[in-house]
């Protein structure tokens, strides 16, 4: 099974690591990462079921990013994560880049992964995304939320 799945989704690299920050702390967190040499490359309020303000910071000149997520509402999944963590921010998810989100979605669904989204959907910065449940497979749960990201711009 693993050999079949290895190349089907076309995972290319870690797109970003998402970190939840408490309401009102986004600007301070951005400044701290910039002090480490990261550069902010995107900022967006994401509504719908996500309800977050995101700041995307580039690590050096490479493709890897840090995504800071501040909840916009108490219904935001990020706020629920912060509440679950005793009011502290922390790791929200790890995102992997793929060449084609629909192919990755179909392959993972066919292999029995528990997918949170019904289909790939629009993400921030013009991407197409879907989420994989932390307890995706009973016999070998990831233990962390995973996002699959297709960037049509290839950035």
C-alpha positions in Angstrom: 0.0 0.0 0.0 2.7 2.6 0.9 4.6 2.0 -2.3 1.5 2.7 -4.3 0.7 5.9 -2.4 4.3 7.2 -2.4 4.1 9.1 -5.6 0.4 9.2 -6.3 -0.3 12.4 -4.3 2.9 14.0 -5.6 4.1 15.5 -2.3 6.9 17.8 -3.2 8.0 19.5 0.1 6.8 21.1 3.3 4.8 24.1 2.2 4.4 25.6 5.6 4.1 25.0 9.3 1.1 26.8 10.8 1.2 28.2 14.3 -1.9 29.4 16.2 -1.5 32.7 18.0 -4.0 34.3 20.4 -6.2 37.2 19.4 -4.2 40.4 19.5 -0.8 38.7 19.3 -0.3 38.4 15.6 1.6 41.7 15.1 4.0 40.9 17.9 4.6 37.4 16.6 5.3 38.7 13.1 7.9 41.2 14.5 9.6 38.4 16.5 9.9 36.2 13.3 11.2 39.2 11.3 13.8 39.7 14.0 15.0 36.2 13.2 15.3 37.1 9.5 12.0 35.8 8.2 10.2 38.1 5.8 6.4 38.6 5.6 5.2 37.8 2.1 1.4 37.6 2.4 -1.3 38.8 4.8 -5.0 37.9 4.5 -8.2 37.5 6.4 -9.7 34.1 5.6 -13.4 33.8 6.2 -15.7 30.9 5.6 -15.2 28.0 8.0 -11.6 29.0 8.7 -12.2 32.5 10.3 -8.5 33.4 10.7 -6.1 36.3 9.9 -3.0 34.8 8.5 0.5 36.2 8.1 2.8 34.1 5.9 6.5 34.4 6.4 9.3 33.1 4.2 12.2 31.2 5.7 15.3 32.5 3.9 15.1 32.2 0.1 13.6 28.7 0.1 10.0 27.6 -0.5 9.3 26.8 3.1 7.0 29.1 5.0 5.7 29.8 8.5 2.0 30.6 8.7 0.8 32.5 11.7 -2.9 32.1 12.3 -4.9 34.5 14.6 -8.6 33.6 15.1 -11.1 36.2 13.9 -14.0 34.7 15.9 -14.7 32.4 18.8 -16.0 29.8 16.3 -12.7 29.7 14.5 -11.1 26.2 14.5 -7.9 28.0 15.5 -9.6 29.5 18.6 -10.9 26.0 19.5 -7.3 24.7 19.3 -6.1 27.5 21.5 -8.9 26.8 24.0 -8.0 23.1 23.9 -4.3 24.1 24.6 -5.3 25.9 27.8 -5.4 29.3 26.2 -2.0 29.0 24.6 -1.1 29.1 20.9 1.0 26.5 19.3 1.4 24.1 16.3 -1.9 24.1 14.3 -0.9 22.0 11.3 1.8 21.0 8.8 1.1 21.6 5.1 2.7 19.7 2.2 2.9 21.0 -1.3 1.5 18.9 -4.2 1.4 19.5 -7.9 -2.3 18.6 -8.2 -4.6 18.8 -5.1 -7.5 16.9 -6.8 -5.2 13.9 -7.7 -3.8 13.9 -4.1 -7.3 14.1 -2.7 -8.6 11.2 -4.9 -5.5 9.0 -4.1 -5.7 9.6 -0.4 -9.5 9.0 -0.3 -9.0 5.8 -2.3 -6.4 4.7 0.3 -8.9 5.2 3.2 -7.5 8.4 4.7 -10.1 10.4 6.7 -10.3 13.7 4.9 -11.9 16.7 6.6 -13.0 18.5 3.4 -15.5 17.0 1.0 -13.3 18.1 -1.9 -10.3 20.4 -2.5 -11.3 24.0 -1.9 -9.9 27.5 -2.2 -7.3 28.4 0.3 -5.5 31.7 1.0 -3.1 33.3 -1.6 -4.9 31.6 -4.5 -4.1 28.0 -3.4 -6.2 24.9 -3.5 -6.2 23.0 -0.3 -7.7 20.1 1.7 -7.2 18.9 5.3 -6.4 15.4 6.5 -7.7 14.4 9.9 -5.0 13.8 12.6 -6.6 10.4 13.3 -6.7 9.6 9.6 -6.1 5.9 10.0 -6.8 3.9 13.1 -3.8 1.7 12.7 -1.3 4.6 12.2 -2.8 8.0 13.0 -0.7 11.0 12.2 -1.5 12.7 15.4 -1.4 16.1 13.8 -3.6 18.0 11.3 -2.2 17.9 7.8 -3.0 20.3 5.0 -2.4 19.5 1.4 -1.7 22.6 -0.8 -1.6 23.2 -4.5 -0.2 26.5 -5.5 -1.1 27.3 -9.2 1.5 30.0 -9.3 4.2 27.4 -8.3 5.6 29.8 -5.7 
